[in-house]
Amino acid sequence: MAIKKILKIRNVVFCAFLITLLTTTYSLSFGAFAENKPLQILYLEENDSLLDSNMLLKSIATARGEIEVKGNKNFKLTLAKDLIKESKNDYDAIAVPYKIIDEEMKNSIQEYVNRGKLIYIYGDSLDRKTVEDILGIKPVSIDEATKEKGQIKENAKSKNINYEVIGFKKGKVSDIYLGNIVTDSKLDQIKFVDSIIDNINDKYADDNVPLITKQKAEAEATSVDAVTDINTNLWIGDTKVASLNEDLFLKQELDETDEEYDYFVLKHSAELVNYNGAENKNIWIGHSLPYSSVDNIEDWDPTDSTGSNFEISLPWGASWSFSNSASISIDATGSATNDYASWFIDKRWYQSQLVSPCRVKPGTAWLSVGTLAVIDTEVNAYVTYNGNDELISSSYEYEYNY
């Protein structure tokens, strides 16, 4: 059984509007969450004219078509222009525009990183290497690990991507967040802070159901990666139309004695929510192994099914459940030979639209050789707004180098 050494996540996103916020999902990771206290967020803005935080939250609520921002008791938002002056305060998270970062601020940011705080750098088309330098993260090359896996599939995801938001949290397992925002209007405070709020509220609402259930006393499995949180928001002009919220849980079975393979399970949670009169239409989720010549999919779940309550069962004791307030239809397709699995989620024949929120949690178990475990994930979700079908799509190449 291979020994874990390095964790690395690659996210490649193609979407009508995407902002990714990646943090650990377990409440114990944040003192504020564990003590049920609001998360203290410092948001820095490069412009001289700053909105009052209450006015900003009111603008976000208006864009969502709500009276007030849901979960506003979960966080306290402070707006400021000077990180150095604010450094004496104990914030749980800070968001900093790339354009205002100088050497002095860079040192302060790295100090926050070393204290285990959530850090978000945002701006137009950020280069990951540049931001990793700001955060004090040493990039890891996987070239040697990739060689032992052989040739990757021709449809492998591109890795040369710029982002509008890049986040990081240092911990037992470090989290990296890569976000790409695409909108038909300009990027502004409302869109950035809206996505941060979605992420914070996701932490409070998380059910924290264990992925692995022991089937025998000696069985053991552990998380080799913290949860990958992705909040994908679709905006038409200044109106928020939909959110696609995803969590990726990667687990490894440690009680196996297989000399050739290591055993992994990916739990993929996706939730589609609409706003301002939009309607959920359908969701497609796909998992595939890019190194299918050497790695093998063992199983996937759910299979074809309909209903509102679902039980997932996969090898090595991995199990969980999910439910919706109305019935949905799931059409599953997969191939152990070609190493892929996919699920098409749709409304029932007697319904006018897919339920909102619509929650699904498919999973895939696979066998991986060498010291690099990789699985590709994709989501294509459609919502209907003002008579038009709008697409939110994302794809991720998930790499664990061990």
Secondary structure, DSSP 8 states (H G I E B T S, - for coil): ---------EEE---SS-B-------GGG-HHHHTT--EEEEEE-SSS----HHHHHHHHHHHHT-SS-TTTTSEEEEEES-HHHHTTS--SEEEEEGGG--HHHHHHHHHHHHTT-EEEEEEEEE-HHHHHHHHT------HHHHHTT----TT-------EEEEEEE-SSS-EEEEE----SS---HHHHHHHHHHHHHHHHH-----SB--SSTT--EEEEEEEEEEEEEEEETTEEEEEEEEEEEEEEE-S---SS-EEEEEEEEEEEEE-TT-EEEEEEEEEE-TTTTT-EEEEEE--SEEEEEEEEEETTTEEEEEEEEEEEEEEEEEETTTTEEEEEEE--TT-SSB-SSEEE--EEEEEE-TTEEEEEEEEEEEEEETTEEEEEEEEEEEEEE-
